[in-house]
Amino acid sequence: MSLHMGLAVFDGMMAYGNGAAFHVLRKRKHVERLVSGASNLGFAPRYSVDEISEAMGALLEGLGAR
């Protein structure tokens, strides 16, 4: 309901593991689109594109590739 009523922003991203690390295809473009979509709906994003990208990298690094 949030997506259909304009109460949330969504962008699907996938992380691929190569045995040693994870990689998100076009990560920066996805995050830019997410932040832009939030701004267009009047939401004030708490974090910058760089901060979100860094946090995603830290999360995936913490998970470790399998």
mmCIF file of the N, C-alpha and C atoms, coordinates in Angstrom:
data_MODEL
# 
_entry.id   MODEL 
# 
loop_
_atom_site.group_PDB 
_atom_site.id 
_atom_site.type_symbol 
_atom_site.label_atom_id 
_atom_site.label_alt_id 
_atom_site.label_comp_id 
_atom_site.label_asym_id 
_atom_site.label_entity_id 
_atom_site.label_seq_id 
_atom_site.pdbx_PDB_ins_code 
_atom_site.Cartn_x 
_atom_site.Cartn_y 
_atom_site.Cartn_z 
_atom_site.occupancy 
_atom_site.B_iso_or_equiv 
_atom_site.pdbx_formal_charge 
_atom_site.auth_seq_id 
_atom_site.auth_comp_id 
_atom_site.auth_asym_id 
_atom_site.auth_atom_id 
_atom_site.pdbx_PDB_model_num 
ATOM 1   N N  . MET A 1 1  ? 0.821  -1.193  0.000   1.00 0.00 ? 1  MET A N  1 
ATOM 2   C CA . MET A 1 1  ? 0.000  0.000   0.000   1.00 0.00 ? 1  MET A CA 1 
ATOM 3   C C  . MET A 1 1  ? 0.869  1.262   0.000   1.00 0.00 ? 1  MET A C  1 
ATOM 4   N N  . SER A 1 2  ? 1.976  1.228   0.705   1.00 0.00 ? 2  SER A N  1 
ATOM 5   C CA . SER A 1 2  ? 2.838  2.413   0.768   1.00 0.00 ? 2  SER A CA 1 
ATOM 6   C C  . SER A 1 2  ? 3.308  2.849   -0.610  1.00 0.00 ? 2  SER A C  1 
ATOM 7   N N  . LEU A 1 3  ? 3.698  1.891   -1.422  1.00 0.00 ? 3  LEU A N  1 
ATOM 8   C CA . LEU A 1 3  ? 4.188  2.203   -2.757  1.00 0.00 ? 3  LEU A CA 1 
ATOM 9   C C  . LEU A 1 3  ? 3.067  2.780   -3.629  1.00 0.00 ? 3  LEU A C  1 
ATOM 10  N N  . HIS A 1 4  ? 1.890  2.182   -3.584  1.00 0.00 ? 4  HIS A N  1 
ATOM 11  C CA . HIS A 1 4  ? 0.784  2.610   -4.434  1.00 0.00 ? 4  HIS A CA 1 
ATOM 12  C C  . HIS A 1 4  ? 0.198  3.952   -4.006  1.00 0.00 ? 4  HIS A C  1 
ATOM 13  N N  . MET A 1 5  ? 0.270  4.235   -2.718  1.00 0.00 ? 5  MET A N  1 
ATOM 14  C CA . MET A 1 5  ? -0.290 5.486   -2.205  1.00 0.00 ? 5  MET A CA 1 
ATOM 15  C C  . MET A 1 5  ? 0.745  6.608   -2.144  1.00 0.00 ? 5  MET A C  1 
ATOM 16  N N  . GLY A 1 6  ? 1.964  6.328   -2.557  1.00 0.00 ? 6  GLY A N  1 
ATOM 17  C CA . GLY A 1 6  ? 2.996  7.358   -2.549  1.00 0.00 ? 6  GLY A CA 1 
ATOM 18  C C  . GLY A 1 6  ? 3.519  7.673   -1.165  1.00 0.00 ? 6  GLY A C  1 
ATOM 19  N N  . LEU A 1 7  ? 3.498  6.676   -0.275  1.00 0.00 ? 7  LEU A N  1 
ATOM 20  C CA . LEU A 1 7  ? 3.956  6.881   1.092   1.00 0.00 ? 7  LEU A CA 1 
ATOM 21  C C  . LEU A 1 7  ? 5.355  6.331   1.324   1.00 0.00 ? 7  LEU A C  1 
ATOM 22  N N  . ALA A 1 8  ? 5.956  5.769   0.303   1.00 0.00 ? 8  ALA A N  1 
ATOM 23  C CA . ALA A 1 8  ? 7.281  5.168   0.440   1.00 0.00 ? 8  ALA A CA 1 
ATOM 24  C C  . ALA A 1 8  ? 7.985  5.208   -0.909  1.00 0.00 ? 8  ALA A C  1 
ATOM 25  N N  . VAL A 1 9  ? 9.287  4.945   -0.876  1.00 0.00 ? 9  VAL A N  1 
ATOM 26  C CA . VAL A 1 9  ? 10.100 4.905   -2.082  1.00 0.00 ? 9  VAL A CA 1 
ATOM 27  C C  . VAL A 1 9  ? 10.779 3.549   -2.115  1.00 0.00 ? 9  VAL A C  1 
ATOM 28  N N  . PHE A 1 10 ? 10.876 2.963   -3.306  1.00 0.00 ? 10 PHE A N  1 
ATOM 29  C CA . PHE A 1 10 ? 11.465 1.643   -3.455  1.00 0.00 ? 10 PHE A CA 1 
ATOM 30  C C  . PHE A 1 10 ? 12.347 1.609   -4.693  1.00 0.00 ? 10 PHE A C  1 
ATOM 31  N N  . ASP A 1 11 ? 13.484 0.969   -4.569  1.00 0.00 ? 11 ASP A N  1 
ATOM 32  C CA . ASP A 1 11 ? 14.328 0.691   -5.737  1.00 0.00 ? 11 ASP A CA 1 
ATOM 33  C C  . ASP A 1 11 ? 14.962 -0.662  -5.494  1.00 0.00 ? 11 ASP A C  1 
ATOM 34  N N  . GLY A 1 12 ? 14.738 -1.598  -6.380  1.00 0.00 ? 12 GLY A N  1 
ATOM 35  C CA . GLY A 1 12 ? 15.269 -2.950  -6.201  1.00 0.00 ? 12 GLY A CA 1 
ATOM 36  C C  . GLY A 1 12 ? 16.742 -3.029  -6.570  1.00 0.00 ? 12 GLY A C  1 
ATOM 37  N N  . MET A 1 13 ? 17.546 -3.550  -5.679  1.00 0.00 ? 13 MET A N  1 
ATOM 38  C CA . MET A 1 13 ? 18.978 -3.722  -5.912  1.00 0.00 ? 13 MET A CA 1 
ATOM 39  C C  . MET A 1 13 ? 19.351 -5.155  -5.584  1.00 0.00 ? 13 MET A C  1 
ATOM 40  N N  . MET A 1 14 ? 20.318 -5.681  -6.305  1.00 0.00 ? 14 MET A N  1 
ATOM 41  C CA . MET A 1 14 ? 20.788 -7.036  -6.033  1.00 0.00 ? 14 MET A CA 1 
ATOM 42  C C  . MET A 1 14 ? 22.290 -7.005  -5.820  1.00 0.00 ? 14 MET A C  1 
ATOM 43  N N  . ALA A 1 15 ? 22.739 -7.775  -4.845  1.00 0.00 ? 15 ALA A N  1 
ATOM 44  C CA . ALA A 1 15 ? 24.174 -7.907  -4.595  1.00 0.00 ? 15 ALA A CA 1 
ATOM 45  C C  . ALA A 1 15 ? 24.610 -9.288  -5.068  1.00 0.00 ? 15 ALA A C  1 
ATOM 46  N N  . TYR A 1 16 ? 25.709 -9.308  -5.791  1.00 0.00 ? 16 TYR A N  1 
ATOM 47  C CA . TYR A 1 16 ? 26.247 -10.558 -6.317  1.00 0.00 ? 16 TYR A CA 1 
ATOM 48  C C  . TYR A 1 16 ? 27.547 -10.879 -5.609  1.00 0.00 ? 16 TYR A C  1 
ATOM 49  N N  . GLY A 1 17 ? 27.689 -12.110 -5.137  1.00 0.00 ? 17 GLY A N  1 
ATOM 50  C CA . GLY A 1 17 ? 28.924 -12.546 -4.495  1.00 0.00 ? 17 GLY A CA 1 
ATOM 51  C C  . GLY A 1 17 ? 29.782 -13.341 -5.454  1.00 0.00 ? 17 GLY A C  1 
ATOM 52  N N  . ASN A 1 18 ? 31.093 -13.123 -5.362  1.00 0.00 ? 18 ASN A N  1 
ATOM 53  C CA . ASN A 1 18 ? 32.007 -13.876 -6.223  1.00 0.00 ? 18 ASN A CA 1 
ATOM 54  C C  . ASN A 1 18 ? 32.894 -14.805 -5.401  1.00 0.00 ? 18 ASN A C  1 
ATOM 55  N N  . GLY A 1 19 ? 32.506 -15.071 -4.179  1.00 0.00 ? 19 GLY A N  1 
ATOM 56  C CA . GLY A 1 19 ? 33.291 -15.939 -3.307  1.00 0.00 ? 19 GLY A CA 1 
ATOM 57  C C  . GLY A 1 19 ? 34.173 -15.167 -2.350  1.00 0.00 ? 19 GLY A C  1 
ATOM 58  N N  . ALA A 1 20 ? 34.587 -13.958 -2.735  1.00 0.00 ? 20 ALA A N  1 
ATOM 59  C CA . ALA A 1 20 ? 35.452 -13.152 -1.878  1.00 0.00 ? 20 ALA A CA 1 
ATOM 60  C C  . ALA A 1 20 ? 34.760 -11.873 -1.411  1.00 0.00 ? 20 ALA A C  1 
ATOM 61  N N  . ALA A 1 21 ? 33.834 -11.376 -2.194  1.00 0.00 ? 21 ALA A N  1 
ATOM 62  C CA . ALA A 1 21 ? 33.167 -10.117 -1.855  1.00 0.00 ? 21 ALA A CA 1 
ATOM 63  C C  . ALA A 1 21 ? 31.841 -10.025 -2.595  1.00 0.00 ? 21 ALA A C  1 
ATOM 64  N N  . PHE A 1 22 ? 31.042 -9.051  -2.195  1.00 0.00 ? 22 PHE A N  1 
ATOM 65  C CA . PHE A 1 22 ? 29.784 -8.762  -2.875  1.00 0.00 ? 22 PHE A CA 1 
ATOM 66  C C  . PHE A 1 22 ? 29.941 -7.522  -3.732  1.00 0.00 ? 22 PHE A C  1 
ATOM 67  N N  . HIS A 1 23 ? 29.159 -7.454  -4.792  1.00 0.00 ? 23 HIS A N  1 
ATOM 68  C CA . HIS A 1 23 ? 29.153 -6.294  -5.672  1.00 0.00 ? 23 HIS A CA 1 
ATOM 69  C C  . HIS A 1 23 ? 27.699 -5.965  -5.997  1.00 0.00 ? 23 HIS A C  1 
ATOM 70  N N  . VAL A 1 24 ? 27.339 -4.695  -5.901  1.00 0.00 ? 24 VAL A N  1 
ATOM 71  C CA . VAL A 1 24 ? 26.004 -4.235  -6.290  1.00 0.00 ? 24 VAL A CA 1 
ATOM 72  C C  . VAL A 1 24 ? 26.140 -3.553  -7.637  1.00 0.00 ? 24 VAL A C  1 
ATOM 73  N N  . LEU A 1 25 ? 25.477 -4.100  -8.628  1.00 0.00 ? 25 LEU A N  1 
ATOM 74  C CA . LEU A 1 25 ? 25.529 -3.562  -9.982  1.00 0.00 ? 25 LEU A CA 1 
ATOM 75  C C  . LEU A 1 25 ? 24.895 -2.175  -10.023 1.00 0.00 ? 25 LEU A C  1 
ATOM 76  N N  . ARG A 1 26 ? 25.645 -1.201  -10.504 1.00 0.00 ? 26 ARG A N  1 
ATOM 77  C CA . ARG A 1 26 ? 25.173 0.185   -10.632 1.00 0.00 ? 26 ARG A CA 1 
ATOM 78  C C  . ARG A 1 26 ? 24.647 0.745   -9.309  1.00 0.00 ? 26 ARG A C  1 
ATOM 79  N N  . LYS A 1 27 ? 25.357 0.459   -8.227  1.00 0.00 ? 27 LYS A N  1 
ATOM 80  C CA . LYS A 1 27 ? 24.914 0.864   -6.885  1.00 0.00 ? 27 LYS A CA 1 
ATOM 81  C C  . LYS A 1 27 ? 24.629 2.362   -6.804  1.00 0.00 ? 27 LYS A C  1 
ATOM 82  N N  . ARG A 1 28 ? 25.562 3.175   -7.259  1.00 0.00 ? 28 ARG A N  1 
ATOM 83  C CA . ARG A 1 28 ? 25.391 4.625   -7.131  1.00 0.00 ? 28 ARG A CA 1 
ATOM 84  C C  . ARG A 1 28 ? 24.140 5.108   -7.882  1.00 0.00 ? 28 ARG A C  1 
ATOM 85  N N  . LYS A 1 29 ? 23.902 4.584   -9.075  1.00 0.00 ? 29 LYS A N  1 
ATOM 86  C CA . LYS A 1 29 ? 22.710 4.982   -9.843  1.00 0.00 ? 29 LYS A CA 1 
ATOM 87  C C  . LYS A 1 29 ? 21.424 4.603   -9.101  1.00 0.00 ? 29 LYS A C  1 
ATOM 88  N N  . HIS A 1 30 ? 21.408 3.416   -8.499  1.00 0.00 ? 30 HIS A N  1 
ATOM 89  C CA . HIS A 1 30 ? 20.239 2.987   -7.732  1.00 0.00 ? 30 HIS A CA 1 
ATOM 90  C C  . HIS A 1 30 ? 19.994 3.919   -6.547  1.00 0.00 ? 30 HIS A C  1 
ATOM 91  N N  . VAL A 1 31 ? 21.068 4.232   -5.815  1.00 0.00 ? 31 VAL A N  1 
ATOM 92  C CA . VAL A 1 31 ? 20.922 5.080   -4.632  1.00 0.00 ? 31 VAL A CA 1 
ATOM 93  C C  . VAL A 1 31 ? 20.524 6.499   -5.042  1.00 0.00 ? 31 VAL A C  1 
ATOM 94  N N  . GLU A 1 32 ? 21.095 7.003   -6.129  1.00 0.00 ? 32 GLU A N  1 
ATOM 95  C CA . GLU A 1 32 ? 20.701 8.330   -6.615  1.00 0.00 ? 32 GLU A CA 1 
ATOM 96  C C  . GLU A 1 32 ? 19.220 8.359   -6.961  1.00 0.00 ? 32 GLU A C  1 
ATOM 97  N N  . ARG A 1 33 ? 18.738 7.310   -7.615  1.00 0.00 ? 33 ARG A N  1 
ATOM 98  C CA . ARG A 1 33 ? 17.316 7.228   -7.978  1.00 0.00 ? 33 ARG A CA 1 
ATOM 99  C C  . ARG A 1 33 ? 16.439 7.149   -6.730  1.00 0.00 ? 33 ARG A C  1 
ATOM 100 N N  . LEU A 1 34 ? 16.883 6.414   -5.728  1.00 0.00 ? 34 LEU A N  1 
ATOM 101 C CA . LEU A 1 34 ? 16.139 6.289   -4.477  1.00 0.00 ? 34 LEU A CA 1 
ATOM 102 C C  . LEU A 1 34 ? 16.019 7.646   -3.778  1.00 0.00 ? 34 LEU A C  1 
ATOM 103 N N  . VAL A 1 35 ? 17.138 8.356   -3.650  1.00 0.00 ? 35 VAL A N  1 
ATOM 104 C CA . VAL A 1 35 ? 17.139 9.665   -2.990  1.00 0.00 ? 35 VAL A CA 1 
ATOM 105 C C  . VAL A 1 35 ? 16.326 10.676  -3.805  1.00 0.00 ? 35 VAL A C  1 
ATOM 106 N N  . SER A 1 36 ? 16.462 10.637  -5.128  1.00 0.00 ? 36 SER A N  1 
ATOM 107 C CA . SER A 1 36 ? 15.701 11.535  -5.989  1.00 0.00 ? 36 SER A CA 1 
ATOM 108 C C  . SER A 1 36 ? 14.205 11.280  -5.858  1.00 0.00 ? 36 SER A C  1 
ATOM 109 N N  . GLY A 1 37 ? 13.820 10.010  -5.864  1.00 0.00 ? 37 GLY A N  1 
ATOM 110 C CA . GLY A 1 37 ? 12.408 9.661   -5.712  1.00 0.00 ? 37 GLY A CA 1 
ATOM 111 C C  . GLY A 1 37 ? 11.844 10.136  -4.388  1.00 0.00 ? 37 GLY A C  1 
ATOM 112 N N  . ALA A 1 38 ? 12.623 9.992   -3.325  1.00 0.00 ? 38 ALA A N  1 
ATOM 113 C CA . ALA A 1 38 ? 12.185 10.462  -2.005  1.00 0.00 ? 38 ALA A CA 1 
ATOM 114 C C  . ALA A 1 38 ? 11.997 11.975  -2.020  1.00 0.00 ? 38 ALA A C  1 
ATOM 115 N N  . SER A 1 39 ? 12.950 12.681  -2.602  1.00 0.00 ? 39 SER A N  1 
ATOM 116 C CA . SER A 1 39 ? 12.859 14.141  -2.682  1.00 0.00 ? 39 SER A CA 1 
ATOM 117 C C  . SER A 1 39 ? 11.655 14.570  -3.510  1.00 0.00 ? 39 SER A C  1 
ATOM 118 N N  . ASN A 1 40 ? 11.403 13.879  -4.613  1.00 0.00 ? 40 ASN A N  1 
ATOM 119 C CA . ASN A 1 40 ? 10.260 14.210  -5.473  1.00 0.00 ? 40 ASN A CA 1 
ATOM 120 C C  . ASN A 1 40 ? 8.934  14.028  -4.759  1.00 0.00 ? 40 ASN A C  1 
ATOM 121 N N  . LEU A 1 41 ? 8.876  13.110  -3.807  1.00 0.00 ? 41 LEU A N  1 
ATOM 122 C CA . LEU A 1 41 ? 7.642  12.883  -3.047  1.00 0.00 ? 41 LEU A CA 1 
ATOM 123 C C  . LEU A 1 41 ? 7.548  13.776  -1.811  1.00 0.00 ? 41 LEU A C  1 
ATOM 124 N N  . GLY A 1 42 ? 8.560  14.626  -1.623  1.00 0.00 ? 42 GLY A N  1 
ATOM 125 C CA . GLY A 1 42 ? 8.521  15.539  -0.484  1.00 0.00 ? 42 GLY A CA 1 
ATOM 126 C C  . GLY A 1 42 ? 9.151  14.985  0.775   1.00 0.00 ? 42 GLY A C  1 
ATOM 127 N N  . PHE A 1 43 ? 9.806  13.830  0.668   1.00 0.00 ? 43 PHE A N  1 
ATOM 128 C CA . PHE A 1 43 ? 10.505 13.266  1.817   1.00 0.00 ? 43 PHE A CA 1 
ATOM 129 C C  . PHE A 1 43 ? 11.896 13.887  1.878   1.00 0.00 ? 43 PHE A C  1 
ATOM 130 N N  . ALA A 1 44 ? 12.343 14.215  3.054   1.00 0.00 ? 44 ALA A N  1 
ATOM 131 C CA . ALA A 1 44 ? 13.690 14.759  3.224   1.00 0.00 ? 44 ALA A CA 1 
ATOM 132 C C  . ALA A 1 44 ? 14.613 13.606  3.613   1.00 0.00 ? 44 ALA A C  1 
ATOM 133 N N  . PRO A 1 45 ? 15.409 13.103  2.672   1.00 0.00 ? 45 PRO A N  1 
ATOM 134 C CA . PRO A 1 45 ? 16.310 11.994  3.005   1.00 0.00 ? 45 PRO A CA 1 
ATOM 135 C C  . PRO A 1 45 ? 17.268 12.386  4.123   1.00 0.00 ? 45 PRO A C  1 
ATOM 136 N N  . ARG A 1 46 ? 17.437 11.498  5.091   1.00 0.00 ? 46 ARG A N  1 
ATOM 137 C CA . ARG A 1 46 ? 18.327 11.768  6.234   1.00 0.00 ? 46 ARG A CA 1 
ATOM 138 C C  . ARG A 1 46 ? 19.795 11.620  5.860   1.00 0.00 ? 46 ARG A C  1 
ATOM 139 N N  . TYR A 1 47 ? 20.069 10.871  4.821   1.00 0.00 ? 47 TYR A N  1 
ATOM 140 C CA . TYR A 1 47 ? 21.439 10.548  4.462   1.00 0.00 ? 47 TYR A CA 1 
ATOM 141 C C  . TYR A 1 47 ? 21.705 10.886  3.006   1.00 0.00 ? 47 TYR A C  1 
ATOM 142 N N  . SER A 1 48 ? 22.951 11.216  2.718   1.00 0.00 ? 48 SER A N  1 
ATOM 143 C CA . SER A 1 48 ? 23.342 11.530  1.342   1.00 0.00 ? 48 SER A CA 1 
ATOM 144 C C  . SER A 1 48 ? 23.533 10.246  0.540   1.00 0.00 ? 48 SER A C  1 
ATOM 145 N N  . VAL A 1 49 ? 23.662 10.410  -0.762  1.00 0.00 ? 49 VAL A N  1 
ATOM 146 C CA . VAL A 1 49 ? 23.920 9.272   -1.648  1.00 0.00 ? 49 VAL A CA 1 
ATOM 147 C C  . VAL A 1 49 ? 25.210 8.571   -1.210  1.00 0.00 ? 49 VAL A C  1 
ATOM 148 N N  . ASP A 1 50 ? 26.234 9.352   -0.920  1.00 0.00 ? 50 ASP A N  1 
ATOM 149 C CA . ASP A 1 50 ? 27.515 8.762   -0.495  1.00 0.00 ? 50 ASP A CA 1 
ATOM 150 C C  . ASP A 1 50 ? 27.378 7.994   0.810   1.00 0.00 ? 50 ASP A C  1 
ATOM 151 N N  . GLU A 1 51 ? 26.644 8.554   1.775   1.00 0.00 ? 51 GLU A N  1 
ATOM 152 C CA . GLU A 1 51 ? 26.476 7.879   3.066   1.00 0.00 ? 51 GLU A CA 1 
ATOM 153 C C  . GLU A 1 51 ? 25.721 6.563   2.910   1.00 0.00 ? 51 GLU A C  1 
ATOM 154 N N  . ILE A 1 52 ? 24.685 6.561   2.094   1.00 0.00 ? 52 ILE A N  1 
ATOM 155 C CA . ILE A 1 52 ? 23.915 5.332   1.868   1.00 0.00 ? 52 ILE A CA 1 
ATOM 156 C C  . ILE A 1 52 ? 24.780 4.291   1.162   1.00 0.00 ? 52 ILE A C  1 
ATOM 157 N N  . SER A 1 53 ? 25.518 4.720   0.153   1.00 0.00 ? 53 SER A N  1 
ATOM 158 C CA . SER A 1 53 ? 26.393 3.800   -0.585  1.00 0.00 ? 53 SER A CA 1 
ATOM 159 C C  . SER A 1 53 ? 27.452 3.189   0.327   1.00 0.00 ? 53 SER A C  1 
ATOM 160 N N  . GLU A 1 54 ? 28.056 4.017   1.182   1.00 0.00 ? 54 GLU A N  1 
ATOM 161 C CA . GLU A 1 54 ? 29.063 3.521   2.119   1.00 0.00 ? 54 GLU A CA 1 
ATOM 162 C C  . GLU A 1 54 ? 28.457 2.535   3.114   1.00 0.00 ? 54 GLU A C  1 
ATOM 163 N N  . ALA A 1 55 ? 27.258 2.833   3.599   1.00 0.00 ? 55 ALA A N  1 
ATOM 164 C CA . ALA A 1 55 ? 26.597 1.939   4.549   1.00 0.00 ? 55 ALA A CA 1 
ATOM 165 C C  . ALA A 1 55 ? 26.265 0.594   3.895   1.00 0.00 ? 55 ALA A C  1 
ATOM 166 N N  . MET A 1 56 ? 25.842 0.631   2.637   1.00 0.00 ? 56 MET A N  1 
ATOM 167 C CA . MET A 1 56 ? 25.567 -0.621  1.924   1.00 0.00 ? 56 MET A CA 1 
ATOM 168 C C  . MET A 1 56 ? 26.843 -1.452  1.789   1.00 0.00 ? 56 MET A C  1 
ATOM 169 N N  . GLY A 1 57 ? 27.941 -0.789  1.449   1.00 0.00 ? 57 GLY A N  1 
ATOM 170 C CA . GLY A 1 57 ? 29.214 -1.482  1.327   1.00 0.00 ? 57 GLY A CA 1 
ATOM 171 C C  . GLY A 1 57 ? 29.649 -2.108  2.648   1.00 0.00 ? 57 GLY A C  1 
ATOM 172 N N  . ALA A 1 58 ? 29.485 -1.356  3.743   1.00 0.00 ? 58 ALA A N  1 
ATOM 173 C CA . ALA A 1 58 ? 29.860 -1.868  5.059   1.00 0.00 ? 58 ALA A CA 1 
ATOM 174 C C  . ALA A 1 58 ? 28.998 -3.062  5.453   1.00 0.00 ? 58 ALA A C  1 
ATOM 175 N N  . LEU A 1 59 ? 27.711 -2.983  5.149   1.00 0.00 ? 59 LEU A N  1 
ATOM 176 C CA . LEU A 1 59 ? 26.817 -4.094  5.453   1.00 0.00 ? 59 LEU A CA 1 
ATOM 177 C C  . LEU A 1 59 ? 27.223 -5.349  4.692   1.00 0.00 ? 59 LEU A C  1 
ATOM 178 N N  . LEU A 1 60 ? 27.450 -5.211  3.400   1.00 0.00 ? 60 LEU A N  1 
ATOM 179 C CA . LEU A 1 60 ? 27.825 -6.366  2.590   1.00 0.00 ? 60 LEU A CA 1 
ATOM 180 C C  . LEU A 1 60 ? 29.187 -6.905  2.990   1.00 0.00 ? 60 LEU A C  1 
ATOM 181 N N  . GLU A 1 61 ? 30.101 -6.027  3.344   1.00 0.00 ? 61 GLU A N  1 
ATOM 182 C CA . GLU A 1 61 ? 31.425 -6.481  3.798   1.00 0.00 ? 61 GLU A CA 1 
ATOM 183 C C  . GLU A 1 61 ? 31.303 -7.275  5.101   1.00 0.00 ? 61 GLU A C  1 
ATOM 184 N N  . GLY A 1 62 ? 30.406 -6.818  5.976   1.00 0.00 ? 62 GLY A N  1 
ATOM 185 C CA . GLY A 1 62 ? 30.168 -7.509  7.236   1.00 0.00 ? 62 GLY A CA 1 
ATOM 186 C C  . GLY A 1 62 ? 29.549 -8.886  7.045   1.00 0.00 ? 62 GLY A C  1 
ATOM 187 N N  . LEU A 1 63 ? 28.753 -9.041  5.998   1.00 0.00 ? 63 LEU A N  1 
ATOM 188 C CA . LEU A 1 63 ? 28.141 -10.336 5.725   1.00 0.00 ? 63 LEU A CA 1 
ATOM 189 C C  . LEU A 1 63 ? 29.154 -11.342 5.198   1.00 0.00 ? 63 LEU A C  1 
ATOM 190 N N  . GLY A 1 64 ? 30.121 -10.838 4.440   1.00 0.00 ? 64 GLY A N  1 
ATOM 191 C CA . GLY A 1 64 ? 31.116 -11.721 3.827   1.00 0.00 ? 64 GLY A CA 1 
ATOM 192 C C  . GLY A 1 64 ? 30.503 -12.516 2.701   1.00 0.00 ? 64 GLY A C  1 
ATOM 193 N N  . ALA A 1 65 ? 31.259 -12.740 1.676   1.00 0.00 ? 65 ALA A N  1 
ATOM 194 C CA . ALA A 1 65 ? 30.763 -13.527 0.539   1.00 0.00 ? 65 ALA A CA 1 
ATOM 195 C C  . ALA A 1 65 ? 30.697 -14.985 0.913   1.00 0.00 ? 65 ALA A C  1 
ATOM 196 N N  . ARG A 1 66 ? 29.739 -15.662 0.353   1.00 0.00 ? 66 ARG A N  1 
ATOM 197 C CA . ARG A 1 66 ? 29.541 -17.089 0.641   1.00 0.00 ? 66 ARG A CA 1 
ATOM 198 C C  . ARG A 1 66 ? 29.649 -17.876 -0.636  1.00 0.00 ? 66 ARG A C  1 
# 
